[in-house]
Amino acid sequence: MKTILRVGFTLALVMTLASGANAQEYKTGIGFRGGVASGLTIKHFIKSDAAIEGILSTGFRHRGAVVTVLYEKHAPAFNAKGLQWYYGLGGHIGFYEGRYYYYYDKHRRDRYYDDNIVGFGIDGVLGLEYYIRDIPFTIGADIKPYINIPHGRGFWDSALHVRYVF
C-alpha cells in the first residue's frame, strides 16, 4: 500500500509541475508492455495533446486475453525535452478460459472450474513517457487502475513499456 501511495504522489507531483499543451513528439508508436498484464501496445495521437492507446494483454494466471482502449491527455513534464506525463480513461473486455479456486475443505485441494468468463470494465491510466530521438523509441511507466463490472472488483496494474515510433 505504501508503494502505491508513493507512486501516486510522485505522479501527482509530475502533473503539478508539467506545463504546456503541445506534447506530441511522434504520431504512432507500437511496442511491448510488461507488467501485471503483459502484451502489445499501440498509441496513436489524434491531436497534439491527445492519443488513443490500445493494449492487447494476457493474464497468464487467469488464462485469458484482455483488450483495453484508453483515451489519454499528454503534456510535457519537468520542462525536459522528450519527457511527457499522461492520464486518461477507457475500458476493457476480457475473455478467460476457466479458473482455479483454492477450496478450503478437509483435504485442502485446488479445484478447477471449467467456466468461460467474459469480463468488462472501466480503466484509468497515469504515467510518464520518454521519447528517445536518436533511436526512434519511447520508454515509459504507468499505473492503470481498473474495475471489473460483473464482479465489482478493483485492481491495480503497473507496467513498463517500450515502443518503436514513426
C-alpha positions, -999 to +999 in steps of 0.1 A: +000+000+000+029+024+008+044+018-026+011+027-043+009+059-023+045+068-032+039+062-069+007+081-068+023+110-050+052+111-075+029+111-105+007+138-089+038+159-084+047+153-121+012+165-131+016+196-110+050+205-124+041+198-160+033+228-182+023+235-218-003+220-241+017+208-271+031+174-260+031+154-292+066+144-304+056+115-326+025+103-344+022+065-338+041+040-316+039+002-313+056-020-288+055-042-257+041-036-222+055-057-194+037-057-160+009-075-143-009-076-177+018-080-204+013-077-241+013-055-271+006-018-271-001+008-298-005+045-293-017+070-320-020+107-315-053+122-327-044+157-316-012+174-305-020+166-268-044+136-271-039+100-281-057+067-283-039+037-268-048+001-275-034-027-253-037-065-261-026-082-230-027-117-214-033-127-179-014-159-175-028-165-141-063-163-153-057-180-187-071-153-209-067-122-230-078-086-225-083-058-250-081-023-235-087+010-252-077+043-235-081+080-243-050+098-230-041+135-225-004+144-227+017+173-215+055+180-212+070+170-178+096+189-159+104+211-189+126+182-202+125+177-239+110+144-248+096+137-213+058+136-211+032+127-185-002+115-194-035+105-179-067+090-193-098+068-191-111+039-211-124+004-209-115-032-213-131-065-223-115-098-213-120-134-223-110-161-198-110-199-202-115-211-167-100-205-133-086-222-102-100-216-068-084-227-036-112-245-019-108-249+019-121-284+027-106-310+049-083-322+020-072-287+011-070-292-027-073-269-056-104-272-076-107-262-113-140-248-126-144-250-164-163-219-169-157-194-197-159-159-185-163-126-203-154-096-182-155-059-190-148-028-170-135+007-167-098+017-168-078+047-158-041+054-166-014+077-152+021+076-165+054+090-177+070+085-211+103+095-226+109+098-263+145+089-274+150+107-307+184+092-316+167+058-318+130+062-325+118+046-293+098+056-263+102+041-228+077+046-200+060+035-169+024+037-158-002+027-133-035+015-146-063+010-120-093-008-133-127-021-121-143-053-135-180-045-137-195-080-135-176-089-103-172-054-089-136-059-080-109-032-085-073-039-093-040-021-098-019-028-129+015-012-132+039-017-161+069-006-181+066-002-219+089+002-249+076+014-283+090+019-317+077+052-330+071+065-366 
